[in-house]
């Protein structure tokens, strides 16, 4: 009983510290928004070039009430999820093959590294020629963006696994598939989860380029529409939504990472507990 009475205050204190730590993340954005609003209201910047945050929020609220904003956000989210899933699904076997086989690495990796250096916008005209202007080229471009971060991190994770673990698995009579399943993939899991977060981030970056492909819906389309209408509030609203959505999905993957890697005793976990 005494132990419980000692432990509960410690738990409550830890919870308060975690809440305070989360609150600290809002300090810089709130200060920047306040300075931005003040500068705009004081006329230090021209409102048509940099409208105050209140004007951006007013546009987002009106677009939300009209249903227009929900449509654009839903379309962009579906494209990102489809392209991200396709990119990861293609990168997984490629990374396992390159990570396990020196021959596969010699055959595939140089070509993939060359393709990785192609800018996102350079793919647009080619995808238009190949696939037309429907959803296929947009999802394909996002998949290209998500492919390489996951591929590179998973290959690095597999290469970093202790060779002795693989040898022990072979001595125990494990098949190649069992070695992949029970040794390589769990051992490379931290790198794979980092690759997932980086791939999701890249998917959102490639989304804007994807929605320039004759798009009529989506946040990338809002950016273009705001530019053509000289509406900085639309452009800033779309940028704000891209930032919030990117942070939201990264947060989901971060929670997944923390749950799957709870067993780690690393400096990051020590900082989180402090």
C-alpha positions as CSV (number, residue, x, y, z in Angstrom):
1,X,0.0,0.0,0.0
2,X,2.8,2.4,0.9
3,X,4.5,1.7,-2.4
4,X,1.3,2.6,-4.3
5,X,0.9,5.9,-2.3
6,X,4.5,6.8,-3.2
7,X,4.1,5.8,-6.9
8,X,0.9,7.7,-7.6
9,X,2.3,11.2,-7.0
10,X,5.3,10.4,-9.1
11,X,2.9,9.3,-11.9
12,X,0.9,12.5,-11.6
13,X,4.1,14.6,-11.6
14,X,5.3,12.8,-14.7
15,X,2.0,13.4,-16.5
16,X,2.1,17.1,-15.6
17,X,5.6,17.4,-16.9
18,X,4.6,15.7,-20.2
19,X,1.7,18.1,-20.6
20,X,3.9,21.0,-19.9
21,X,6.4,19.7,-22.5
22,X,3.6,19.4,-25.1
23,X,2.5,23.0,-24.3
24,X,6.0,24.3,-25.0
25,X,5.6,23.2,-28.6
26,X,3.0,25.9,-29.1
27,X,5.2,28.8,-27.8
28,X,7.1,29.6,-31.1
29,X,4.0,29.3,-33.4
30,X,1.9,31.5,-31.1
31,X,4.7,34.2,-30.9
32,X,5.2,34.1,-34.7
33,X,1.5,34.4,-35.3
34,X,1.2,37.3,-32.9
35,X,4.1,39.2,-34.5
36,X,2.6,38.5,-38.0
37,X,-0.8,39.8,-36.9
38,X,0.7,42.9,-35.3
39,X,2.9,43.7,-38.3
40,X,-0.1,43.3,-40.7
41,X,-2.4,45.4,-38.6
42,X,0.2,48.1,-38.1
43,X,0.8,48.4,-41.9
44,X,4.4,47.3,-41.7
45,X,3.6,44.9,-44.6
46,X,1.1,45.2,-47.3
47,X,-2.0,43.2,-46.5
48,X,-2.6,42.0,-50.1
49,X,0.9,40.4,-50.0
50,X,0.8,39.1,-46.5
51,X,-2.7,39.2,-45.0
52,X,-2.9,38.8,-41.2
53,X,-3.6,35.4,-39.7
54,X,-7.1,36.4,-38.9
55,X,-7.9,36.9,-42.6
56,X,-6.4,33.5,-43.4
57,X,-8.5,31.9,-40.7
58,X,-11.6,33.8,-42.0
59,X,-11.1,32.4,-45.5
60,X,-10.6,28.8,-44.1
61,X,-13.7,29.1,-42.0
62,X,-15.8,30.3,-45.0
63,X,-14.4,27.6,-47.2
64,X,-15.1,25.0,-44.5
65,X,-18.7,26.1,-44.1
66,X,-19.3,26.0,-47.9
67,X,-17.9,22.4,-48.0
68,X,-15.2,23.4,-50.5
69,X,-12.4,22.9,-48.1
70,X,-13.5,19.5,-47.0
71,X,-13.5,18.3,-50.6
72,X,-10.0,19.7,-51.3
73,X,-8.6,18.2,-48.1
74,X,-10.2,14.8,-48.6
75,X,-8.9,14.5,-52.2
76,X,-5.4,15.4,-51.2
77,X,-5.4,13.0,-48.2
78,X,-6.6,10.1,-50.4
79,X,-4.0,10.8,-53.0
80,X,-1.2,11.0,-50.4
81,X,-2.3,7.7,-48.7
82,X,-2.7,5.9,-52.0
83,X,0.7,7.1,-53.3
84,X,2.4,6.5,-50.0
85,X,1.1,3.0,-49.7
86,X,2.1,2.1,-53.3
87,X,5.6,3.6,-52.8
88,X,6.2,1.7,-49.6
89,X,4.8,-1.6,-51.1
90,X,7.3,-1.3,-54.0
91,X,10.2,-0.2,-51.8
92,X,9.9,-3.1,-49.4
93,X,10.9,-6.0,-51.7
94,X,13.5,-3.8,-53.5
95,X,15.1,-2.9,-50.2
96,X,15.1,-6.5,-48.9
97,X,16.7,-7.7,-52.2
98,X,19.4,-5.1,-52.2
99,X,20.0,-5.5,-48.5
100,X,20.5,-9.2,-48.7
101,X,22.1,-9.8,-52.1
102,X,25.3,-8.2,-53.3
103,X,24.3,-9.1,-56.8
104,X,20.9,-7.4,-56.5
105,X,22.7,-4.4,-55.0
106,X,25.0,-4.2,-58.0
107,X,22.1,-4.6,-60.4
108,X,19.5,-2.3,-58.9
109,X,21.0,0.2,-56.6
110,X,23.0,2.3,-59.1
111,X,19.9,2.7,-61.3
112,X,17.7,3.6,-58.3
113,X,20.2,6.1,-57.1
114,X,20.2,7.8,-60.5
115,X,16.4,7.9,-60.6
116,X,16.3,9.3,-57.1
117,X,18.2,12.4,-58.3
118,X,15.5,13.4,-60.8
119,X,13.5,16.4,-59.6
120,X,9.8,15.9,-58.9
121,X,8.7,18.4,-61.5
122,X,10.8,16.7,-64.2
123,X,8.4,13.7,-63.9
124,X,5.3,15.7,-64.6
125,X,5.4,16.0,-68.4
126,X,6.4,12.3,-68.8
127,X,3.6,11.1,-66.5
128,X,1.2,13.3,-68.5
129,X,2.3,11.7,-71.7
130,X,2.1,8.2,-70.3
131,X,-1.0,8.3,-68.1
132,X,-3.1,11.3,-69.1
133,X,-4.5,13.8,-66.7
134,X,-6.6,11.6,-64.3
135,X,-5.6,10.3,-60.9
136,X,-3.0,7.8,-62.1
137,X,-0.1,10.3,-62.8
138,X,-0.8,12.1,-59.5
139,X,-0.7,8.9,-57.4
140,X,2.4,7.7,-59.3
141,X,4.3,10.9,-58.6
142,X,3.5,10.7,-54.9
143,X,4.6,7.0,-54.9
144,X,7.9,8.0,-56.4
145,X,8.4,10.5,-53.7
146,X,7.6,8.0,-50.9
147,X,9.6,5.2,-52.4
148,X,13.1,6.4,-51.9
149,X,13.2,7.5,-48.2
150,X,11.7,4.1,-47.2
151,X,14.0,2.2,-49.5
152,X,17.2,3.9,-48.4
153,X,16.4,3.6,-44.7
154,X,15.4,0.0,-44.9
155,X,18.5,-0.9,-46.9
156,X,20.7,0.9,-44.3
157,X,18.9,-0.9,-41.5
158,X,19.4,-4.3,-43.1
159,X,23.1,-3.6,-43.7
160,X,23.5,-2.5,-40.1
161,X,22.3,-5.9,-38.6
162,X,24.9,-7.9,-36.9
163,X,26.1,-10.6,-39.3
164,X,26.4,-13.1,-36.4
165,X,22.7,-13.0,-35.9
166,X,22.1,-14.2,-39.5
167,X,24.8,-16.9,-39.1
168,X,23.1,-18.1,-35.9
169,X,19.8,-18.3,-37.8
170,X,21.3,-20.4,-40.5
171,X,22.9,-22.7,-38.0
172,X,19.5,-23.2,-36.4
173,X,18.2,-24.3,-39.8
174,X,16.1,-21.2,-40.6
175,X,15.1,-20.8,-44.2
176,X,15.9,-17.5,-46.1
177,X,12.3,-16.4,-45.7
178,X,12.4,-17.2,-41.9
179,X,15.6,-15.2,-41.6
180,X,14.0,-12.3,-43.3
181,X,10.9,-12.5,-41.1
182,X,12.5,-13.2,-37.7
183,X,15.9,-11.5,-37.9
184,X,16.3,-9.0,-40.7
185,X,13.0,-7.2,-40.6
186,X,12.8,-6.9,-36.8
187,X,16.5,-5.8,-36.7
188,X,15.8,-3.2,-39.3
189,X,12.6,-2.0,-37.8
190,X,13.9,1.2,-36.3
191,X,15.3,2.3,-39.7
192,X,12.2,1.1,-41.5
193,X,10.0,3.3,-39.2
194,X,12.3,6.3,-39.8
195,X,11.9,5.6,-43.5
196,X,8.1,5.5,-43.2
197,X,8.1,8.9,-41.5
198,X,10.5,10.4,-44.1
199,X,8.4,8.8,-46.9
200,X,5.2,10.3,-45.6
201,X,6.9,13.7,-45.4
202,X,8.1,13.3,-49.0
203,X,4.7,12.2,-50.1
204,X,3.2,15.5,-48.9
205,X,6.0,17.4,-50.6
206,X,5.4,15.6,-53.9
207,X,1.6,16.2,-53.5
208,X,1.9,19.8,-54.6
209,X,3.8,18.9,-57.8
210,X,1.3,16.0,-58.4
211,X,-1.7,18.4,-58.1
212,X,-0.2,20.7,-60.7
213,X,-1.0,17.9,-63.2
214,X,-4.2,19.4,-64.6
215,X,-5.7,19.3,-61.1
216,X,-9.1,20.8,-60.3
217,X,-9.3,19.6,-56.7
218,X,-6.8,19.4,-53.8
219,X,-4.6,21.7,-51.8
220,X,-2.1,22.0,-54.6
221,X,-4.9,23.2,-56.8
222,X,-5.8,25.8,-54.1
223,X,-2.2,27.1,-54.2
224,X,-2.5,27.6,-58.0
225,X,-6.0,29.1,-57.8
226,X,-4.9,31.5,-55.1
227,X,-1.9,32.6,-57.2
228,X,-4.0,33.2,-60.3
229,X,-6.6,35.1,-58.3
230,X,-3.9,37.1,-56.5
231,X,-5.4,35.9,-53.2
232,X,-2.6,35.5,-50.7
233,X,-5.1,34.4,-48.1
234,X,-5.9,31.3,-50.2
235,X,-2.3,30.5,-50.8
236,X,-1.4,30.9,-47.1
237,X,-4.4,28.9,-46.0
238,X,-3.4,26.0,-48.3
239,X,0.2,26.2,-47.0
240,X,-1.1,26.1,-43.4
241,X,-3.3,23.1,-44.1
242,X,-0.4,21.3,-45.8
243,X,1.8,21.9,-42.7
244,X,-1.0,20.8,-40.3
245,X,-1.8,17.6,-42.3
246,X,1.8,16.7,-42.7
247,X,2.4,17.1,-38.9
248,X,-0.8,15.1,-38.2
249,X,0.2,12.1,-40.2
250,X,3.8,12.3,-39.0
251,X,2.4,12.3,-35.5
252,X,0.5,9.1,-36.2
253,X,3.6,7.4,-37.4
254,X,5.6,8.7,-34.5
255,X,3.1,7.2,-32.1
256,X,3.4,3.9,-34.0
257,X,7.2,4.2,-33.8
258,X,7.2,4.8,-30.0
259,X,4.8,1.8,-29.4
260,X,6.8,-0.6,-31.6
261,X,10.2,0.5,-30.3
262,X,9.2,0.8,-26.6
263,X,11.8,-1.8,-25.8
264,X,14.7,0.5,-26.7
265,X,16.9,2.0,-24.0
266,X,18.3,4.9,-25.9
267,X,19.1,8.5,-25.3
268,X,15.8,9.6,-26.9
269,X,13.7,7.5,-24.5
270,X,15.8,8.8,-21.6
271,X,15.0,12.4,-22.7
272,X,11.3,11.5,-23.0
273,X,11.2,10.2,-19.4
274,X,13.1,13.2,-18.1
